[in-house]
């Protein structure tokens, strides 16, 4: 079961990358049947490697000749059999091939069988180029040392030793050079595919983060629209129900209807953007009521809200939108949680560095419950424009919310940081 899951996972990744099919019918066949190909290679090397054993007959003592006649075919068969492990353990067939070549030296047989070529090729492809060069050097050095020893005891001649060393050097170089070329290309393609998969995963993660950020932004906008409008509507409706003056009740009802109609328009506008498949992404922020409109709506509902503004600097739409939503949420919180407040003062300080928004009321209650979504949304909104916010009880029953919004365009700053 685990194998099927891993293959399906790789297939899904490859489908996501849209990798092309490997070229060639035969190449695809060998790629799907690696064991069958290794068996054919091992049999081919076995047939060609048994020839030096038959050609290496010369005068040897009878016990030695019998021993070599038994050990040499066994070593050749064993070395060719280890070629089946060349993909997972390339060092094993490489060592086995040079051990078989060492036996050939005892017979004085010509060295350089296809086993060495295949083993050197496998070491370069499935291990590394450095391992292939190092293994070839060590193998030839060991054969040279063994040849010198056999020459010293008179078992082989200089010509036999030279034939064995040169033959193994040639076939080993051929295998290493071809293996380095194929292995380097294979590792390069594997690195490219792995990098492409990483980019695919990062793309999906970025899309998920963007979707999460957009959901959070929409939640903030919906909260600001619904919370403020319903708070004003409730206050106006309660005032209309409490008064005995028909004219004032009619005025409060008209103001409540106007507030509800404005909120409904904003909701329709936002939902229309969300349902428009051709709308550009990310969604542009909804237009918020200005601080003056927010204060006027609260005053119309009968709350003692005042607005003072200093400085005439104007900023980009992102900063102005954030300031408007901060004022709207701050006034809404004061209306909802401090109904006994005698004053709700909204103060705006505009300068070249940015905008300071301060909202103070004197109707904070004794119980301090957990902050709701409004303050959390304000904190996220101020952090989005790289600003600072602080809120809490200051002097007795006074509650202050103070936010500092920098004057730079946060969208432009983020583009500059990414570039």
Secondary structure, 3 states (H helix, E strand, C coil): CHHHHHHHHHHHHHHHHCCCCCCCHHHHHHHHCHHHHHHHHHHHHHHHHHHHHHHCCCCCCHHHHHHHHHHHHHHHHHHHHHHHHCCCCHHHHHHHHHHHHHHHHHHCCCCCCHHHHHHHHHHHHHCCHHHHHHHHHHHHHHHHHHHHHHHHCCCCCHHHHHHHHHHHHHHHHHHHHHHHHHHHHHHHHHHHHHHHHHHHHHHHHHHHHHHHHHHHHHHHHHHHHHHHHHHHHHHHHHHHHHCCCHHHHHHHHHHHHHHHHHHHHHHHHHHHHHHCCCCCCCCCCCCCCCHHHHHHHHHHCCCCEEEEEECCCCCCHHHHHHHHHHHHHHHHHHHHHCCCCCCEEEEEEEECCEEEEEEEECCCCCCCCCCCHHHHHHHHHHHHCCCEEEEEECCCCCEEEEEEEECCCHHHHHHHHHC
